[in-house]
Structures are given as C-alpha cells and as structure tokens.
C-alpha cells in the first residue's frame, strides 16, 4: 500500500477538476462544433465522455493530467505518482495494458490475475465490505419472517385475531406493514441528508443502531398500538440502510463484479428470511414464564436485533466509499480507501483516476451543483430514464407477489389445512429455497444480465402463482396441500435469481453520482410503499377474493411486468457507473421500439426457427448515428472552406 503520509489532500486545493475536460481531444469538444446543431454536438460530447472519460487523449496528455492531479492533491510520493501515470495510461487505453511500457512483472501478473479471476482477485477488505453490506440486509429479512410466525400468537393476545372481521384483518395488515409505511414516507428520504453528513459508513451504523433498538422494543409491547409504534420506528432504520447499503457496495466494487457484489444484499435478505423461519420454529414451543405472557413470539421478534448489533461492531473496520470521499474533495482519503479495496497500488491509482475524470465529465455535462437535483430527476432525460427503469423494477419486486408468501405463508398454509407446526415448517422450506436459488445469480447477474433475468423469470413466476391459486380448488386434501406447496416452492426457485436480486442492484447503479442518493431514496421509498400496500391489503384481499383470486391478481401483474421490462428497462450489465450515461440517454420511445423488435426476433428465431439479424442495442445505434452526423458536418464544413 502507498505511503499514507502522502495521501492527505492538499489544504490549498484551489479549484475543482472540471477544467481537465477542456484538455480532451479537440474533435470531441463542443467548441469545435459552433456551426453544428448544439444539441447534437452536446449529445456526442456527453456520450463520448460517458463511454470513456479519457477517450481521445494521447499518452502525453494522460501523463500530464495524472501528474497535475497528483500535484493538485498532494500526492508527492514517487511511487504514487508513477502509479497514477501508469494507471491513467491503462484507463485511457480501455483498461488494456499490452501496449503500455514501464510495467513490472509483478504489476502485469496482478492485472492479468484481476482480468482472468474476477472473484478470486477480490481483496479481503473488499470481501469484508460486501459481508457487512450483506449483514445489513439481515434485519429486514428476519423481520419479514419472524412476523410471519409471531403474528399467529400476538394477534390473539392483542385481540385482533378474528379472520372474518374486517377491522381485525386491516389492523393485522397495518401492524405487519408499519415499518414499510415509515420507510416509504420518512425513512428513505433521510438517506440523502444522512449520507451527506455522515457518509455511507456512518449512515449504515446509525441505521443499524435504530434497527436494533426497535427490534428490542417490539419484544416488550403489550397492545396492538404499542406494537405499531415500535414497528413504525423500525422503519427509520430500515429506510436509510436499504437505500445506502447497495450504493456503498456499488461504489467500492470493480465494474466486472459490481452486480454480483451488490446483489449480496438481496441474497442475504433471502438468507435471513430463512433464518427468520428458523427462529419461528426454534421459539414456537417456548412456554410462558412468570409475567412474560407470549414469551415465544417476543423472542421471535427480538431475535432480529442480532444482525444489526453485529454490523454496528464491524462497520468501523472497513473503509468509506472512495467515490463519496471524491464528492467531498477528500482525495487523499479516497486514495487510502481504494488502496485497501484493491490488491495493488497501480489498480488503486487507475480506478481512482478514472473515477475522478468520470465525475468531472458528469459535473460538466449535468451542471452539477447549479440546479435542483430533485427537479433534475425529471427534467434531465438521462436521470428520468434511470428513474423510470428503477421505479419499474422496484414496484414489480413487490407486485410479483413474493412478500405475500414471505409475510403470510403460515396463514396461507393454514388455509390449506396445514397444522401450525407444519405451516411453519413448510414456510421454512420456502425460505431455504429462496436463499439457495439466489446463489446462482451471483454469476448470472453479470453474465446473463439484469434485463434478461427479468424477462426470463416474469412469465415463469406468473405460471407458478396461477398454479398455486388454482390448487386451492383441488378437493383431495393431500393433493391440495402438495400442489400448493409445490407452486410456492417453484415460485421461490424462479424468483430468487431474477426479481429477487436485480432491483436493488439495478437501482444502485442506474443513477449518476450527483443524484444517486436521491434516486436511490426514491427507488427504496417506492419498494417500501408498495411493500406496505401489499402487506396491509393481503389479509382483506384474501378474505374477499379468496386465495384463488388473490394469487391470480399477482400472477397477472407478472405478465404486466414482463412487458414493462421489455419496453422500458435497458440492460446495465458490464458497464461502469460512468458509462451508463449513454445507456440511459436513449429516448424511451426508441427503447420501447427496440423491445418490440426484440420480442418479434425471439419468435422468429426461436419459434419459427428463422435466421434473422438480432436487433441492435439502442444506445449503440445512437452513438453511430451521431458519429456519422458529426463526420458529415465536418466534411461539409471542409468543403465550404475549400470553395
């Protein structure tokens, strides 16, 4: 690791780095396009800079920029300066080093190992960050399922256990959904101010303290309204934590493994959904002792505090997000942080320099700090398209129907004439499946892609829910129980690698940095709001529609979800957080047209077995068209000058 005494930023840092953009290849600068339509020139400039902020720069220019960066921010150690020189050359050469001279054999070996073994090459510190982020998901996961078992007891103790009563079913739904009501309207919107003040680590720590206290509080409630207040307070912890943790993981991870590492959030949510079922079964037979009426459900509810306490103890051992440090102009701290998150000094300097130049491009293109960021979520196309896509996947994560099973599987199985212990055991089976089948997504999310996973799994989830709902009409009890359990388990198998891990991963990477906390707040507020809607309405929906109609309702939403993803959710696999600018700059109508062509291509190629050309991705078409338009303009201008 580099000499830390040289990693502190200069106290006399005179001005931001945005001026470096003006040193790029003149052919990419809007100043060369005075006679060209300003919008076309600006789109081309932004797209070129987004694809690679160092595009068009020669080796001399890259070296000069890296040396200026080191001088500006107080990096005086010769080894650090050399690392930034070479790192800039590699980043400017599309992360290829074959033509770069001056690399040692050790550095070449490290770069090759990183390229060929994207998971084995991860440093222990980065793995630790991912583990801590994963544990943050545990409170949410356990809460979803300890309530599943505990509600069978506390609804009777609180006098809201009559399933035929409209009042009782609504109150039960309100209790179960209280944290998500808080998340949607208050908790998630604390994300940006908390991140700005305390950073990613600080926000996670504070949120976990709140979560631990709320879980402890729930175990000592004696009335339904007391339980409601305690569970509502839990939302102040779940909201900021759920919005911050995926961002923290995304900003620390290398691009090639970002999706797999960020999705640990959902995978470990699935793990602790399973552990919540384990806690339900473990404490089910605990008898009351003394004045502790309902000791079993109190232990279930209180057990969810354990993961939050573990995170509070571990979070300070790991570095802050280097990107967050860059936004605060703390370049020395950013370098120390990324040195701990990469194996070699060269890799750290390369990635930090690339991050900084990308942020400069983003600041210049989006006029960072000059406009209202909430307003720009809607007025700037790149942000608006990212918002639409992330809102779609977050909304559908709830309305695909999974949390109906997570929160109420015990009640569903009881309606199918399971015994109480059999219902909890069957629910545990769903939890195990949900976790185990999330593991393959570690690999498929960065190979098969986010969009492809969703397009594959939505139709299958719809079939599973229709099958489960129709199974309630089977007259034979043995066959009915078997088919309902089978339908729910098959749904878990399909959900876990698709709509399970994709939404938080997708939303964490979709937004540019300067609106990312707000965008992620909106995304998580959306999922928690509809989580609340689903949780509070299911008991009444099941009472009125019966299980057949209730499951059919969510099965239909999976069909709707397929077409929403097809038309409005672009692929983000394998892109750097900066390169996604060009992906989300494509007009939605063009992407919708691409989705239609892709749908037709699928039937022609895989159903009718015709050899047809695969549709081109819209943002690639856009770059090519803008390039041709720019070249035509240059040729016309040169011809005019000759005349």
N, C-alpha and C positions, 0 to 999 in steps of 0.2 A: 504494500500500500504506500501511497505517496507520503512524503514528509508532511505531517499535519500542521506544522508551524507556518507553512507557506500556503495553507488552504483557506485562510481567512480572507474575506473580500476587502478590498481597499476601502478605507474610510472616506476617501475623497473621490468616490465614484462619481464622475461629473455628469453623465447623461446616459439614457438608455441606449440599447444596442440597435435600435431600429434603423439607424443610419447605415448599417452594414448592408442593408438590402440594396442600397443605391450603388454598391460596388459590383453587382452581378453583371453577367454578360449583357452588353447593351442591347442585344437583339431581343432580350426578354423584358426590357424595361418599357413601361408605358410611355416614357418620354420620347421614344423613337417612333411613336405611333400618333403623332399630333394630327395627321390627316386622316387617320383611321377612326372609325366609329369608336367612341371612348369606351362604351360598354364591352365591345368585342376585345379591345386591347386589354382592358382591365381583367376580363374573364380569363384571357390567355395568360396574363401575367400571374394571376392568382393560382390558376391551375398548374402552371409550370412550377411555381414555388411550392405548392402543396405536394406535388408528386415527389419532388426532392428540393428542399430549400437551397441546396448547394448546386443545383443544376446550372450548367453553363459556365462555371468557374474553372479556370485553369489551375494548375498546381501552384504556380507562383502566387496567384490571388488567394488560394486556400491557405497557403502557408502564412501569407501576410495577415489574413483575417484571424487565424489562430493565434499568431503572436500578439496582435493587437488585443485580442480577448484576454490573453494571459496578462499582458501589461496593465490593462484596464482594471482587472480584478485581483491583482496582487499575487499572481502565481509566478514566483521567482525561482523556484527550484528547477534546475536544468532538466532533470528527468521528467518533471511535469510538463515543461514547455515542449520537450521532444515528443511526449505522448500526445499532446494536443496537436502538434504539427502532423504527426503520422495519422492520428485519429481523424483529423479534418480531411486528409487526402483519401483515406479509406471511405469515409462517409460521402465525400464528393464523387467517388467512383462507384456509386451504388453498392457500397459495402463489399466491394471486391478488392483484394489486395495483391493479386498476381503481378500487376504492373507497378506496384509501389516498392521502391528501393529503400534500404535502410532498416528493414525489419530484422530482428534477431530470430534465430531458430526457435527460441522459446516462445516468442510472440506469434510466429507463424503457426506453431503447434497449437497454441491456445486458441487462435482464430479458427483453425481447422476443426478442433475439437468442439468449439461452440457451434460451428456450422453443421457438423455431422452428428452431434449428440445434443440436441436442443434441451433435453431434460436432464441428462447426466451432467451437463455442463453448468447447471444452476448452482451457485454458491450456497453454502449452508445458511448464510444470513438471509438470502432471498427466500429460501425454503421456510425459514423461521417466520418471515413476514407473512407468507402465504398461510402458514399454520395458524398464526394469530388471527388473521382475517377470517379464516375458516371457523375458528372458535367463536368469533363474533356472531356467526350465524346460529350458534347453538341455542342461545336464549330464545330467539324467535322460533326455531324448530321445536324445542322442547315445550315451549308454551302452547304451541298449536295442538300438541297431542296429550300433554298432561291434563289439559282442559277436557279433552275427549273422554278420558276415564273419570276425572274428578266430578264432572257435571252430573253423572249418574247419582252421586251422593249429595252434593251441595244443593242441587235443585229441590230435593226433598226437604233438606234441612232449612232452606230459605223459603219454603212454601210456594215454589213456582214449578212444581213437578207434574201438573196436570196437562198431559199432551193434547187433550181435547179442548183446552181453554185457550182462547185467542190471546188473552192477557199473558198467560204463563209462557206460551211459545214465543211471544215477542220479547218478553223480559229475558228468557234464556238466551235468545239470539243476541240481545243487547249486551248481556254480560260477556258472552264469548267474543263479541266483536269490539268491545270497548277500547283495547289498545290500538286497534287499527283506525278507529274513529279519531283518536288523538293524533296518530301518525299522519293521517290524511290532511287534517285541518291545522295542526300546530307543529307536531314533532318534526316532520320532514322539512318544514320551512325554517327551522332553526339551523339547518345544515350550513347554509352559506355564512351567516354571521359567526357561527362556531368555528367553521373551517378557517375563515379569515383571521379570527382572533387566536385560536389555539392550534391550528394546523390539523393535519389528518390524524396524527397520533393522539393529540390532546382531545380531539373530538371523540375518538373511539373510547378513550379512557373515561371521560365524563359520562358518556352514554352507557358504558358498562356499569359504572357505579350506580347510576339511576336504575338500570335494569335489575341489578342485584337487590337493591333496597325494595323495589316494587314487588319482586317475586317473594321476598321475605314477608312483606306486608300482606300479600294475598293469603298467606297461610294462617293469618290471625284474624281474619274477618268473620263476622257473625250474622250479617244481614246481606241481602242482595245489593242494596245501595252502597253499603260499605265495600263490598267486593267490586262493584262498578267503579268506585273512586280509585281503588288500588290498581285495578287493571287499566283504567284510563291513564293513570300516572305512568304505568309501564310504557305507554306509547312515547313518552318523552325520551326514553332510552332507545327503543327500537327504531324510531324515525330517523334521527341523525346518524345512528350507527348503520342502518341499512343503506342510506344514501352515500355515506362516506367510505365504507369498507371496500366496495368494488372499485371506487376511484383510487383509493390507496394502493390496492393490488395492481390495478392497470398502470399506474404511474411508476411503479417500481419494476414491472416485468418487461423483458425484452419483447419486441413485436412478434417474433415467431412463436412464443409460448404464452403470449398475453391472454388469449382466450381460455386456454387450459388452466392457467393460474387464477384468473379472475373467477372462473366457474367453480372454484373450490368453495366459494360462498354458498352456492346452491347445493353442491354435493354434500357439504357438511350440514346444511339445513336439513337435507334428507337424512343424514346420519342421526341427527338429534331428534328428528321426527320419530325415528326408530327408537332412540333412547327414551323418548317420552313415553312410548308404548311400554317399554321395559319397566319404567318407573311405575306406570299404572298397574302392571301386573305384580311388580315387586311389593307395592304397598297396599294392594287390594285387600288382603286378608289381615292387615294390621288392626287389632282391636282398639276400641277407645280406652283411654287410661285416665282415671280421675275426672277432672273437669274438661279434658280435651275431647269434646264431642266432635266426631268426624275426623279423628286423627289421621286416618288413611288418606283422605283427599287433601288434607293440609300438608302432609308430607309430599304428595304428588305435586302440588302447586309450588311448594318451597324448593323442591329439588332443581327447578330451572335456574336458580341463582348460582349454582356451582360453576358453570362455564364462564359466566360474567366475572366472577371473582378470579378465576384463572387468567383471563385476559388482562384484568387490572394489574395482576402481578407480573405479567410477561411483556406488556406493550412497551415499557421503557427500555427494554433490552435491545430494541431494533431501531434502525434509522428512520427519520422522517422522509417523506416523499421528496426526491430531488427536484421534481417539477414544481412542487409547492415552494421550495426554497428559491427557485429561479423567479417565481412571480413576486417574491418579496425582495428581490435583488440581493439575495444572500448566496453569492456564487461559491464562496469558499465552503460554506456548509453544504451546498448542493454537491460539490465535488467530493467532500468527505463521505457524504451519504452514498453516492453512487459507487465510490470505491469499495464500500462494504457490500454493495449489491452486485458487483461484477468480480470475476476472478483476477483480472489483470488491469493494471493502470491504463494500458492502451485502450482496452474496451471501455473503461470508465470515461476516459477523455473523449473518445469517439462519440459515445452516446450522449454525454453532456453537451458537447459542442453542437451535435445535431439537434438536440432538444432546444438549445438556446436559439440557434438560427431559425428553427421552425417557429418558435414563439415570436421572433422578430417578424417573420413573414406574416404570422397570424395577426400581430398587432397592427402592422401596416395595412393589411388587406381589410381588416374588420374595424379599423379605427378604435383600437382598444382604449377604453377609458374616456372616450368622447361622447358616448351615447348611453342611454339607459339600457342595461343588459337584459332586463325583463322584456322591454319593448323589442329588443333585437332578436329575441327568441321567435318573434312573429314576423318582423319586418325584413330580416335577412334570410334569403332563401336557404342558404346552407344550414342555418340554425333551425329554420322552420321545418325543413325536410327531416332533419335529425329528430326533431321533436315529434313529428307525426309518426315516424317509424318506431321510436322508442315507446311512445304512448300506445301504439297498437300492440306491441309485444307485451307490455306491462298489463294492459287491460285484459288481453287474452289469457295471460297466466292465471288470472282469477276465473274468468268465464269459460275456461276449458273444463272447469268442474273439479279440479284436483282438491281444493281446500274443503269442498263439501265432504269428501272422503276423509281428509286429514282431521277435520274438526268433529265430524258426526258419524264416522264409520261404525262406532259402537252402537249408536242409535239405529243406523241402517241395518246392521246385522241383527239387532234385537227385533226390528220389524220383520225380519225374515225368519223369526222364531229361533234364533240362536239363544243359548243361555248367556248369562252375563260374562262368565269367565271365557266361554267360547268366543263371544263377541270381541273381548279384549285380545284374545289370542289370535283371532283372525285379523284384527287391526294391526297387531304386531307383524303378522305376515306381510301386510301391505307396506309397513314401514321398512322391513328388510328388503323387499323387492325395490322400493323406491330408492333406497341407498345403493344397492348392488348394481342396479342398471343405470345409475348416474355415473359410475366409474368409466364405462366406455366413452362417455362424452369428453373425458379429458383428452382423448386422442381425436375423436371425430369432430369436435368443435373447431379445431384448427386445420383439419384436413378436408372433411366433408363440407364444412361451412355452416354458419349460423342459419342462413336462409334455407339452405337445402334440408337441414334437420327439421325445421318448422314445417316446410312443405311436405315432407315425408310423414311426419307424425300426426299432423292435424286430422287427416282423413281416418287414420287408424284409431285415434282417440275417439272420434265420433262413432265409429263402429262399435267400439268397446262399451261406450255409455249406452247406446241403443240396446245392445245385447243385455247389459245389466238391468236396465229398466224393464225390458220385455220379460226378463226372467222372473219378475215378481208375479207374473200371471201363471207360472207353472204350478199345477195343482199338487204334484207329489212333493212333499216337504224335503225329502233327501235330494231330489233333483234340483229343487228350487234353491236350496242352500248351496249346493255345489256350483250351480251356474252363476249365482250372484257373486260368490267368492271368486270364481274364475274370471268373470267380467271385470271385477275391481282389480284383480291382480294383473290381468292383461293390460288394463288401462295404466297401471303403475309402470309396467315394463315399457310401454310406449312413451309415456310422459317423461320419464326420468332422463333420457338422453336428449330430449328436444325442448319442449316448452318449460321444462324444469330449469336447466342451467342457462339457457340462451338469454332471457330478458334482462337479467342484471348485468351479464357480460356485455350485451349489446348496448344497453343504455350507458354503461360506464365509459364506453369507447366512442360513442356516436358524436358527442358534443366537442367543440373546440374548448381549449382550456379556460378561456376567459368567461365562458358561460357554463362551464361544466358543473360547478356546484348547484347553480340554479336549475339547470336542465335535469340533473340527477335528482334534485329535490322534487321537481315536478313529476318525474318518472316514478319515484318511490311513493309520492303522495297519491298518484293515480292507482298504483297497485294496492296500496293500503286502503284507499277509499272503496275500491270495488271489493277488496277483501272484507271490509266492513259490511258493504251491501250484501254480499253473498252470505256472510255469517249470520247477519241479523234476519235475513229473509228465509233461509233454508227451512227452519222448523215450521214456519207458516206455509211456505211453498209446498213442503212435503204433506202437510195436513190437508191442504186444499187440492193440490194436483195429484196427490198420491205419489209413491215412488216412481211409478212408470212415467208420469208426466214430468216430474221434476228432473229425472235423468234425461228424458228426451229433450227438455229445454236446453240443457248444457251440451248435449250431443249436437243440436242444431247450431249452437254457437261455434263449435269446432269447424263446421263446414264454412260458416261465415269467415272464421279466422284464416282458413286456407286461402281464400280469395283476397283478403286484406293483405296478407303477407306477400302473395304473388304480385299484387299490383303496386304496393306502396313501401315495401321493406327491402332495401338494397343489401347486397352481401358486403360484409366488412372483413371477411377472413383475410389474414395475412397482410393487412395494411398497417402502417404506422399511424399513430394518433394524428400526425400532421397530414399524411396522405389521404385521410378520409375526407378532407375538404373537397377534393374533386368528385368523390363519390356522391356526396350529399348536395353538390351544387347543380346536379342534373334536375331539371323541372320534373315534378311528379307526374305530369301527363306523359312525358317521354318514358318514364319508368313504368307507368301503367301500361303503355303500349308495348314495352318490352315484355312485361309479364304476360300479356295476351299472346304475343308471338311465341314465348316460351311454352305456354300451355298448348298451342297448336303444334309446335315442334315435338312435344312429348308424345302426342297422339300419333303424329305422322311417323315418328321414328320408332316408338316402342309398341304401338298398337298395330299400325298398318305396315310396319317394317319397311318404310321407305328411307332411302338415303337422301337426307336433306341437310342443308347447312344449318349449323347451330346459330341462334341469334347472338349478335354481339352485345356485350355489356354497354349500357348507355353512356357511362362516363368515358369509356374508351372511344366511342364514336364521336362524342363531343370534342374531345381533345384533338382528334384527327381533323374534324371539320374546321375547328378554329385555326389549326395549323395551316390548312390549305387556304383559308381565307386570308390569313396573315401573309402567306407567301405570295398569293395573288396580288395583294395590295402592294407588297414590296416590289414585285415585278412591274406593276403598272406605274408606280412612282418612279422607278429607274428609267422606264421607257419615256415617261414625260420629261425627265431631266435631260435625256439624250436629245429629244426633239428641241 
